């Protein structure tokens, strides 16, 4: 049996189309050195992706575009980032609270300001997750600068989604070595930690660590389904059905049309699909917790 329909998908990585994609990624500029990244690419990992979704025209509403995409491809809820400068996300959350799940991106270089930001986003917008990009911050996953953030996530009872593996942007990969996750899971056994963006080339290690640590998960963000690592598919079909979470990469690098078309050919077992597309995200994000 292939991918089921009508399941009410939860997508744990959705953004809003911009009118100037280069501005969105300006935060990476201090870490970029090659000419293509600095002068030519519309976004820093452009060399990895074909048919990148276009920027918006001035008279097009990005929230309406995203909602149309969610409706066309059976996505019931989408996790988006909220905070200063994210006006489209804040408007979407206000006008369509049943469709969007708020999260907040944190930079460990901000010190206690990052912790205070998480608290503010929790109190103001009810965030269900934190997200972070270690290579973008050039701070290792197990660095002491991350520890106050991890501790606050435990206190707020929210997961953190962390990019792991060789990054697409041309910045040093050392902060995202998968082996660094082991120490974090050991020191924070209550922390729900979700790997983002592939964990390659260390997917076998990622699987070993998921077997070892109950609160460690993997999301499929930033990968076209035809390139999902075999180790991840095999793990989902055997002992890891409750550990692999669907995430797309729209509109950053992939269209939902391509993602959903290619998903039909992913060889997940029948029992894996509902967990992958909906249930694991619902549990990790605690979407059924009515007290929050």
N, C-alpha and C positions, 0 to 999 in steps of 0.2 A: 504494500500500500504506500502511495506517495504522500505528498503534503496535503493535509486536509484543508477544506474550505470552511468558512463561517465560524472560525474558532475564536475570533476577537483577539487579534495579535496585540502584544505589548512590545513596542519598539523602544529600547533603552538608549538610543542615540539618534535624535532628530534635531536639526537646526532650522533656521529660517533663512531663505534666500536673501542675499545682500545685493546692494547696488554697486559695491566696490569690494570685491573679495580680498584684495590686497590689504585693505585697511584692517580687516578682521584679524589677520595674522601678523600685524605689525609688531606685536609683542615678542615675536621670535627674532626680529632683525638683529639685536645685539649678539646673537649666537650664530648667525649665518655668515659665511665667508666666501662662498663660491658665487660667481657672477650670475649664473642662471637663477639661483634662489633669490638674490638681491634685486635683480633687474628685470627678469623675464617671466618667471612663474607667477600665475595668478594666485596659487596657494602652494605652500612649501613642498608638498609631496606630489605635485602635478605630474612629474615624470613617471609615477607609478600607475596613473589612472587614465583611461581612455573615455572620451565622451563625458567630461565633467559637466554637471548641470550648469547652465548659463547664469550669469548675474541677471537681476531683475531690471526691467524698465521702470522709469520713475513713477508711472501711473498704475503700477500693479501692486496689489496688497499682498505682502508676504504671508500673512496669517491665512488669508483665503487660499493661497496657493498650497500651503501645507495641508490645510483641512481637506482640500480637494484630493490631494495625494493619499491622505490617510483613508478617506472614504473609498477611493477607487481600488485600494489594495487591501481592504479588510483589516486595517489597523485601528483597533479600538482606542488605544491610549499610546501617547508618545512622551518620553522623558526629554525635557528641554532644560537648558540652563537659564536661570534668572539672576538678576543682580543689576548693578549700575550699568547703563548703556545698553541694556537688553530690553528695549522698549517693546519690540514685537513679542517677545516671550511673555513679558508681563501682561500685555494686552490679551494675548491668547489665553493665559491662565485665568485672567479675570472674566473674560467673556465665555470661555469654554472649559470650566474647571473639571468637567467630566472627561475631557479628551486629553488633557495635558498634565504631566507629572513634573513638579518642579525639582530641580537639582541646582547645586551651586558649585562653581569651579573655584578651587583654592590654590594659592601659590605659597609654598612653604617659606619662601624668602620674605614673606610679609610678617613672620613672627606671630606675636599675639594678635595682631590685626587680622590675621587669617582665622584665628579661633573666634574672635569677636564677630567677624563677618558671618561665620557659620551660625552662630547663635542668632544674629540679627535676621538672617534668611530663614531660619527655623521659626522664629517668632512672628515674622512679617508675612512669609509666604508658605510656611509649612513644608519646607523642602523634605523630600524623601530620600535624598542621597547627596553625597559630596562627590566631586570628580577632580582629578588632578593629572598633570602631564609632567612627570619627572624630568624627561629630557628637555622639555620646553623651559623648565625652571633651572635645569642643570643641577638638580639636587637628587641624590640617590634615594631609591625607595625606602631604604632602612636608615636614612640619615636622621640625626637627632632633631633636625628642623621639622621633620614630619611627625615626630612623636606627639606633640601637643594636639595636632590635628586628628591623629588617630584616636587619641584619648577622648577628644570632644565628640567624635563620631560615635564612640561607644556610649558616652553619656547621653547623647541625643537619640541613640538607638537607630542610627541610619548607616547604611553601607557606604563604602567609598569605592568608586570605580577608578582604577589606576592603569594608565598606559604601561604596557610591559613588552619587552622584546625590542628588536632593532627599530628605531623610529623611522617614519617615512621622511620627515624633514631632515636635511643634511646637517644634523647636529650630533655631537658625540653620544654613543649608545650606552656608555657605562652606567648612567643612572637607572637604566631600565633592565638590567640583567635580572632574569627571572629568579636566580638563586637568592637574591636579596629579599624576596618575599618571605622566605622561610623564617628569618629572624622576626619579621613583623608579626607573622601568625603565631609564633611561639610567645612573644611578649604580650600580644593582645588577642588571646584566644576567643574573646567575645566579639571581636571586630569582624563584620561581614565585608570581605575584601573581594572585589571583582576585577579580574584582569581584563584589560581592554587592548584592542589593536593587535591581536594575534599571538603575542609571546614568542614569535619566531626569532631565531631558529631553535628555541628551547622548548618546543611543545611537548616533547617526551618528559622533560623535567616538570613542566607545568602540570601534566597528568599525575606524575608521582607526588607532587605537592598537594594536589587536590585529594588524592587518596589519603594523604597524611593528615591534612587539616580540614576539619568539618566545615569551617566557615569560609573556605576559599572557593571561588567560582571563576568561570571564564565566559566572557561575552564575545560575540562574533563581529564586533564593530570594525569598520574600515576594511572589510574583506568582501570581495564578491564571492557569492556562495560556491562558484566553481573552484575557488582556491581555498576553501576551508581545509585546514590541515587534516590529513588522514588520522593522525593520532587523536585528534579531538573528536572526529566522527566515531572512531572505534570505541573511544572511552564513553561517549554518550550512549552508544548501543549496548554497552556491557554494564559497567558499574557506575557510570557517571550521568545517568539520565536526569538526575536532579541537580546537576552542577553546571550545565551548559545553557547559556541565556542568549536569546536572539537580540542582536542589535544591528542596525543598518549603518548607513553613512550618508544619509540624504540631508541636505543638498551639498555636503562638503566635497564628496568625490564620486558618489554613485547615485543613480536614479533609483527610485523604488521600483520602477518598471523592470529594470535589469535585475535587481535583487530578487524580486518575486518570481520572475521568469526562471532564473537559475536555481532558486530554492527547490523548485519542483523536481530537480534531478539529484538533489543531495540524498544519499542513501541512508537516511535515518530509519530506524525501526519504527513500527507503528506506535508503540507506547512512548516513544521519545518526543514525537511532534507536539502534543499538547503541552508537555513540560517545557520544551524548548521555546515555543512560540508565545507562551502565556504564563503557565503556572509557576515556573521558577522565578521569573521576574516578580510576579505577584507576591511570592513568599519572601524573597530577599528584600523587596521594597516595603513589605508589610502593608500592602494596599487594602487588605481586608480588616485592618485594625481600625475600628470605628472610633476609638478614643483619641485619635490623632487628627 
